[in-house]
Amino acid sequence: MHETDPHREFELMLTRRQLFGRAAIGLGTATLAGMLGPELRAAGPGSSAASTGHVLHHAPKAKRVIYLFMSGGPSHHDLWDYKPEMRAMYGKPLPEHIRDGQRITGMTSGQKTLPVCPSKFAFNRYENNDRGVWISELLPHTAKVAKDLCVVHSAFTEAINHDPAITYIQTGSQIPGRPSLGAWLSYGLGRENEDLPGYVVMHARTRFPEQSLFNRLWGTGFMPSDHQGILMRSQGDPVLYLTNPPGVTREDRRAQLDALAAINEGQHEHFGDPEILARIRQHEMAYRMQASVPELMDLSGEDKEVFELYGEDARTPGTFAACCLNARRLAERGVRNIQIFHRGWDAHGNLVGEHTSQCKDIDQASAALITDLKRRGMLDDTLVIWGGEFGRTAYCQGGLSKKNYGRDHHPRCFTIWMAGGGVKAGITYGQTDAFGYNLADADGNAITPQPTKERWTPGTMHVHDLNATILHLLGIDHKRLTYRYQGRDFRLTDIHGHVIDDVIA
């Protein structure tokens, strides 16, 4: 074995047939790369996404984003969108002109009637900087930070089922295979901290883990794999294979990576495949994370006051509170994109019981994150987002009772909120009709944005508009951030999207 040059050892082991076969492929690849131009040529070893030609298009208002994703579709009716007029219609069929022939899922299409279902929960109006915001009794802690929130009542989507809806809002397409929002941000912004990834994902524990979360939601699609989200786990190693096997020292690992890098760099010289360089960067990042991640996950240095703020659940790894606390610690250390998934919001039957439990999980910690960032001077340049993939119906699914009920999927309108990071604080944006079923204009009249025409209708926020606005706040023009694949320039918002200036400070 060649002791000083592992790449030479690799070459000596090639058969004659392998040598000529790979040489021919390498020549053809090099010729093709020259014909296609610089867009598809690989960056140099160790380069970050930001060094491949993508730079900020304008001055950013936010440096980072923390996305609290409520998977399953939280009910805007029971949390944010107060509709007292529905009480007079309790149990009566939803008027035909409200639905107006719009499609519903197969789970309620067989019902003889669609009974109007007002929320069981009490709402209180909290003052903010404009007309005030109504918040359910289920979110008492979040209500305390109402003046910091931009509450959007007019989010909407075309997807009516979970998987395409989550894939849509996370990747800009209902069809799997596109890069995630976090991957686009990693590609466009690069990393601030070379010892931590630019994109970190956490899954919070829940009592109702019905929906699966596929890694494509934080994956890279056709982009180099080093832009994918790194999943932080609550049990065992925080990142898979972070700990060296028994008998392997850190020095042994360094020598192994040096040898592997030499072989991979030789392969890249032959084939010009940028994914080879992405793998080298991933290996180096994993090596540095062996030192940085254990320090990150060690909460022993946090003050007692911090745990009082986030709640005692923050001491238990994997809880939503612990994830929010770790999100703040990641943000402090320069991680630009942090996403927490919390499953269990798909309340088709026991909505009262399930949403009560879910809100206990997320309410205090969500508010604590806003408060913690604000008092550390970080909220102004940290964009925090809360929301799911769609809302819930104004009518009941299955049996209706004042003590409990269920709601089906509803893509026509739902509520999200944003805070910090350049959005206006203490405002509400957009509204729905008296049944919380359709988007509405300033006079409360139902409107129907045309999905096949220009995406934006004043007062509304399509999922493409949301993503365009997120990119804008981080200094990126969603129309100019593109990635060439198979001869086409792709972007997160496809050919759509409109920056919502009305929510930007």
C-alpha positions in Angstrom: 0.0 0.0 0.0 1.2 3.5 -0.9 1.6 5.2 2.5 1.9 8.8 1.5 -0.5 9.1 -1.5 -3.8 7.3 -1.1 -5.0 8.6 -4.5 -2.0 7.0 -6.1 -2.8 3.7 -4.3 -6.4 4.0 -5.7 -5.1 4.5 -9.3 -2.7 1.5 -9.0 -5.7 -0.7 -8.1 -7.6 0.2 -11.3 -7.8 -2.5 -14.0 -6.9 -1.7 -17.6 -10.5 -1.7 -18.6 -11.5 0.6 -15.7 -8.7 3.0 -16.6 -9.7 3.4 -20.2 -13.4 3.4 -19.5 -13.2 6.2 -16.9 -10.8 8.2 -19.0 -13.3 8.3 -21.9 -16.1 9.3 -19.6 -14.0 12.0 -18.0 -13.1 13.5 -21.4 -16.7 13.5 -22.5 -17.8 15.1 -19.2 -15.2 17.8 -19.5 -16.3 18.6 -23.1 -19.9 18.8 -22.0 -19.1 21.1 -19.1 -17.3 23.4 -21.5 -20.3 23.5 -23.8 -22.9 24.2 -21.0 -21.0 27.1 -19.5 -20.1 28.1 -16.0 -23.5 27.5 -14.4 -22.9 23.7 -14.2 -19.2 23.8 -13.4 -18.2 22.8 -9.9 -17.0 25.3 -7.4 -13.6 24.9 -5.8 -13.0 22.7 -2.8 -14.3 24.1 0.4 -16.4 26.8 -1.2 -19.7 27.7 0.3 -22.9 28.4 -1.6 -22.4 32.1 -1.3 -19.1 31.9 -3.3 -20.7 30.2 -6.3 -21.9 33.5 -7.8 -25.0 34.1 -5.7 -24.8 37.3 -3.6 -27.4 39.4 -1.9 -29.5 41.3 -4.3 -30.4 44.1 -1.9 -29.8 45.1 1.8 -31.4 42.4 4.0 -33.7 43.1 6.9 -33.1 39.6 8.4 -29.9 37.6 8.8 -31.6 34.3 9.7 -35.0 32.6 9.8 -36.6 30.3 12.5 -39.6 28.4 11.0 -42.0 26.8 13.5 -44.0 24.5 11.2 -47.2 23.0 12.6 -47.7 19.9 10.5 -51.2 18.7 9.9 -53.1 22.0 9.5 -53.9 24.0 12.7 -57.5 25.3 12.9 -57.6 29.0 12.2 -61.2 28.9 13.5 -60.1 27.8 16.9 -56.9 29.7 17.3 -56.9 33.0 15.4 -59.8 33.8 13.1 -62.6 34.8 15.4 -66.1 34.4 13.7 -68.9 35.1 16.3 -71.4 35.3 13.4 -71.2 31.6 13.1 -72.8 31.0 16.5 -76.2 31.9 15.1 -75.7 29.2 12.4 -74.7 26.4 14.7 -75.5 23.0 13.2 -77.2 24.5 10.1 -75.9 23.6 6.7 -73.2 25.8 5.3 -74.9 28.1 2.7 -74.4 26.9 -0.9 -73.2 30.3 -2.0 -70.3 30.2 0.5 -69.0 26.9 -0.8 -69.9 27.8 -4.3 -69.1 24.4 -5.7 -65.6 24.3 -4.3 -64.0 20.9 -3.9 -63.9 19.1 -0.6 -62.0 16.0 0.4 -63.3 12.5 0.2 -63.5 12.4 4.0 -66.6 14.7 4.0 -67.9 14.4 0.4 -70.2 11.7 1.5 -71.8 13.7 4.3 -75.5 14.6 3.7 -74.9 18.1 5.1 -71.9 20.3 6.1 -73.0 21.7 9.5 -71.6 25.0 10.5 -69.3 24.6 13.5 -68.4 27.7 15.5 -65.4 27.4 17.8 -66.0 26.1 21.3 -63.1 28.3 22.6 -63.3 31.8 23.9 -61.4 34.6 22.1 -60.0 37.8 23.5 -59.0 40.9 21.5 -55.4 42.1 22.1 -54.2 45.5 21.2 -51.5 45.8 18.7 -50.5 48.7 16.4 -53.5 48.7 14.2 -57.0 47.2 14.7 -56.1 44.6 17.3 -55.9 40.8 17.0 -58.2 38.1 18.3 -56.4 35.2 19.9 -57.9 32.0 21.3 -57.8 31.1 25.0 -55.7 28.2 23.9 -52.7 30.5 23.3 -52.4 32.7 26.5 -48.6 33.0 26.3 -48.6 33.9 22.6 -51.2 36.6 23.3 -48.7 38.3 25.6 -46.4 39.0 22.6 -49.3 40.1 20.2 -47.6 43.4 19.7 -44.6 41.7 18.2 -46.6 39.6 15.7 -47.7 40.2 12.1 -50.8 37.9 11.9 -51.7 36.9 8.3 -55.3 35.7 8.0 -55.3 35.4 4.3 -52.7 32.7 3.5 -54.0 30.2 0.9 -52.9 27.2 -1.2 -54.3 24.9 -4.0 -53.3 21.7 -2.3 -56.0 20.0 -0.2 -54.2 16.9 1.1 -51.3 16.8 3.5 -48.3 15.5 1.5 -48.7 17.7 -1.5 -49.6 20.7 0.7 -46.6 20.4 2.9 -44.3 19.6 -0.1 -45.8 22.7 -1.8 -45.2 25.2 1.0 -41.7 23.7 1.8 -40.4 23.4 -1.8 -42.6 25.5 -4.0 -44.0 22.5 -5.9 -46.7 19.9 -5.0 -44.6 17.3 -6.9 -41.6 15.9 -4.9 -38.1 16.5 -6.2 -37.5 20.2 -5.8 -35.1 21.8 -3.3 -36.6 22.9 0.0 -36.8 26.5 1.2 -33.9 25.9 3.5 -31.8 24.4 0.7 -32.5 27.6 -1.4 -31.4 29.7 1.5 -28.3 27.7 2.0 -27.5 28.0 -1.7 -28.2 31.7 -1.8 -26.7 32.8 1.6 -24.0 30.3 2.4 -22.9 29.8 6.0 -21.7 32.1 8.8 -20.3 29.5 11.1 -17.9 27.0 9.4 -18.3 24.6 12.4 -22.1 24.3 12.1 -24.4 23.7 9.1 -26.3 26.5 7.5 -29.6 24.6 7.8 -30.7 22.7 10.9 -34.0 20.8 11.3 -35.6 19.5 14.5 -38.6 17.3 15.1 -40.5 18.1 18.3 -42.2 15.4 20.2 -46.0 15.2 20.0 -48.8 13.1 21.4 -50.4 12.8 18.0 -47.7 11.9 15.4 -50.1 10.9 12.7 -48.3 12.3 9.6 -44.9 11.2 8.4 -42.3 13.8 7.7 -40.2 13.0 4.6 -36.6 14.2 4.3 -37.4 15.8 1.0 -39.1 18.6 3.1 -35.6 19.7 4.1 -33.7 18.1 1.2 -31.9 19.5 -1.8 -33.7 18.0 -4.7 -31.4 18.5 -7.7 -29.0 20.8 -5.8 -25.7 19.6 -4.3 -26.4 17.6 -1.2 -24.4 19.9 1.1 -27.3 22.3 1.1 -29.7 19.8 2.8 -31.0 20.3 6.3 -29.1 18.5 9.1 -31.6 16.7 11.3 -30.8 17.2 15.0 -32.1 14.3 17.1 -33.1 14.2 20.7 -31.9 10.7 21.5 -28.4 9.2 21.1 -26.1 11.2 19.0 -27.6 14.6 18.1 -26.5 13.9 14.5 -26.2 10.3 13.3 -22.7 8.8 13.5 -21.4 11.9 15.3 -19.4 9.8 17.7 -16.4 7.8 16.5 -16.6 4.0 16.8 -14.8 2.4 19.7 -11.0 2.4 19.0 -11.1 5.2 16.5 -9.5 8.5 17.7 -10.0 12.0 16.4 -6.6 11.8 14.8 -7.6 8.5 13.1 -10.7 10.2 11.7 -8.6 13.1 10.4 -6.3 10.8 8.6 -9.2 8.9 7.1 -10.9 12.0 5.8 -7.6 13.3 4.3 -7.2 10.1 2.4 -10.8 10.1 1.3 -10.6 13.7 0.2 -7.5 13.0 -1.9 -9.3 10.1 -3.7 -12.5 12.2 -4.2 -10.5 15.2 -5.6 -8.9 12.8 -8.0 -12.3 11.6 -9.0 -13.5 15.1 -9.5 -10.5 15.9 -11.8 -11.7 12.9 -13.9 -15.4 13.5 -14.0 -16.1 17.1 -13.0 -19.2 16.1 -11.0 -19.9 18.9 -8.4 -21.6 16.3 -6.1 -18.1 14.9 -5.4 -17.0 18.3 -4.0 -20.2 18.5 -2.0 -19.4 15.2 -0.4 -15.9 16.5 0.6 -17.5 19.5 2.2 -20.0 17.3 4.0 -17.2 15.1 5.4 -15.4 18.2 6.6 -18.5 19.6 8.2 -19.2 16.3 10.0 -15.7 16.3 11.4 -16.0 19.9 12.7 -19.5 19.1 14.1 -18.0 16.4 16.3 -16.6 19.3 18.4 -19.3 22.0 17.9 -22.6 20.0 18.3 -22.0 18.6 21.8 -21.3 22.1 23.1 -24.4 23.4 21.3 -26.7 20.7 22.9 -25.4 21.1 26.4 -28.0 23.3 28.2 -26.3 23.1 31.6 -25.0 26.7 31.2 -28.4 28.3 30.7 -29.7 30.3 33.6 -32.7 29.2 35.7 -34.6 32.3 34.3 -34.3 30.8 30.8 -36.1 27.6 31.8 -38.7 29.6 33.6 -39.3 31.5 30.4 -39.5 28.5 28.1 -41.1 26.2 30.7 -39.8 23.1 32.5 -40.3 21.1 29.3 -37.2 22.8 27.9 -35.1 20.6 30.2 -36.4 17.5 28.4 -34.7 16.8 25.0 -37.0 16.6 22.1 -39.8 18.7 23.4 -41.0 21.7 21.4 -39.7 23.9 24.2 -36.3 22.3 24.1 -36.2 22.7 20.3 -37.1 26.4 20.6 -34.3 27.0 23.2 -31.9 25.1 20.9 -33.1 27.3 18.0 -32.1 30.4 19.9 -28.7 28.9 20.6 -28.2 27.9 17.0 -29.2 31.5 15.9 -26.6 32.9 18.3 -23.9 30.7 16.7 -24.6 31.9 13.2 -26.9 29.2 11.8 -29.0 31.0 9.2 -32.0 28.7 8.8 -33.6 26.7 11.6 -36.8 24.7 11.3 -38.8 23.0 13.9 -41.6 20.5 12.8 -44.4 19.8 15.3 -46.8 17.1 14.1 -50.3 16.3 15.2 -52.5 19.1 14.1 -54.7 17.0 11.8 -57.9 17.1 13.9 -60.6 15.3 12.0 -62.4 14.1 15.1 -61.2 15.1 18.5 -60.2 18.6 17.7 -61.0 20.0 21.2 -58.8 17.5 23.0 -56.0 17.4 20.4 -55.7 21.1 19.8 -55.7 21.7 23.6 -52.8 19.3 24.0 -51.0 20.7 21.0 -51.2 24.3 22.2 -49.9 23.3 25.6 -46.8 22.0 23.7 -46.1 25.0 21.7 -47.7 28.1 23.2 -45.3 29.1 26.0 -42.2 28.1 24.0 -43.3 30.1 20.9 -43.8 33.2 23.0 -40.6 32.6 24.9 -38.6 32.4 21.7 -39.9 35.8 20.6 -39.2 37.3 24.1 -35.8 35.7 24.4 -34.6 36.9 20.9 -36.0 40.4 21.7 -34.2 40.8 25.0 -30.9 39.6 23.4 -31.3 42.2 20.6 -31.7 39.4 18.0 -35.4 39.7 17.0 -34.8 42.7 14.7 -32.7 40.5 12.4 -34.3 37.1 13.0 -37.4 36.3 11.1 -39.7 33.9 13.1 -42.6 32.2 11.2 -45.4 30.1 12.7 -47.9 28.1 10.6 -49.0 24.9 8.9 -49.8 23.8 5.3 -53.5 24.7 5.3 -56.4 25.5 7.6 -59.5 23.7 8.8 -63.1 23.8 7.5 -65.9 26.0 8.9 -68.1 22.9 8.9 -67.9 19.9 11.1 -66.6 16.5 9.9 -68.6 13.7 11.3 -70.8 14.2 14.4 -71.3 17.7 15.8 -71.5 18.6 19.5 -70.6 21.7 21.5 -68.2 19.6 23.6 -66.2 18.2 20.7 -66.0 18.2 16.9 -63.7 17.6 14.0 -62.7 19.7 11.0 -61.5 18.7 7.6 -58.7 20.2 5.5 -59.2 23.7 4.1 -56.8 25.2 1.6 -58.9 28.3 0.8 -57.6 30.3 3.7 -55.6 29.9 6.9 -53.6 31.9 9.4 -49.9 32.2 9.9 -47.8 34.7 11.8 -44.4 36.2 11.5 -42.3 38.3 13.9 -39.0 40.2 13.8 -36.7 40.1 10.8 -38.1 43.2 9.1 -41.8 42.5 9.2 -44.3 45.0 10.7 -44.9 44.3 14.4 -48.4 44.3 15.8 -50.5 44.2 12.6 -53.0 41.9 11.0 -52.9 41.4 7.3 -55.9 40.2 5.1 -59.2 38.7 6.2 -61.7 36.1 5.5 -65.5 36.1 5.1 -68.0 35.7 8.0 -67.6 31.9 7.9 -63.8 31.9 7.7 -64.2 29.9 4.5 -63.2 32.3 1.7 -60.7 35.1 1.4 -62.4 38.5 1.6 -61.8 42.0 0.5 -61.7 45.0 2.9 -65.5 45.1 3.0 -65.8 41.4 4.0 -67.0 40.2 0.5 -65.6 36.9 -0.6 -63.0 36.9 -3.3 -61.4 34.1 -5.3 -57.8 34.7 -6.4 -57.3 33.0 -9.8 -54.5 30.4 -9.5 -53.9 30.3 -13.2 -53.5 34.0 -13.6 -51.3 36.5 -11.7 -50.8 35.0 -8.2 -51.3 38.1 -6.2 -54.6 39.7 -5.2 -54.3 42.6 -2.7 -54.8 41.4 0.8 -53.9 37.8 0.1 -50.8 35.6 0.6 -50.3 32.6 -1.5 -47.6 30.1 -0.5 -45.5 31.4 -3.3 -46.0 34.9 -2.0 -44.9 33.8 1.5 -41.7 32.3 0.1 -41.0 35.3 -2.1 -41.4 37.5 1.0 -39.1 35.4 3.1 -36.4 35.5 0.5 -36.8 39.3 0.1 -36.4 39.9 3.8 -33.2 37.9 3.7 -31.9 40.1 0.9 -32.7 37.8 -2.0 -34.8 38.6 -5.1 -36.9 35.4 -5.6 -36.9 36.0 -9.4 -33.1 36.1 -9.6 -32.2 33.2 -7.3 -32.1 30.4 -9.8 -30.4 27.0 -10.2 -29.9 25.5 -13.7 -30.9 21.9 -14.0 -31.4 19.9 -17.1 -31.3 23.0 -19.3 -33.8 25.0 -17.3 -33.4 27.8 -14.6 -35.4 26.7 -11.6 -36.4 28.9 -8.7 -38.3 28.4 -5.4 -41.4 30.3 -6.5 -41.4 28.7 -10.0 -42.9 31.4 -12.3 -45.0 32.9 -9.6 -44.8 34.8 -6.3 -45.2 38.3 -5.2 -43.4 40.1 -2.4 -46.0 41.3 0.1 -44.8 44.9 0.8 -47.7 45.6 3.2 -46.1 43.3 5.8 -42.6 44.7 5.5 -41.5 47.4 7.9 
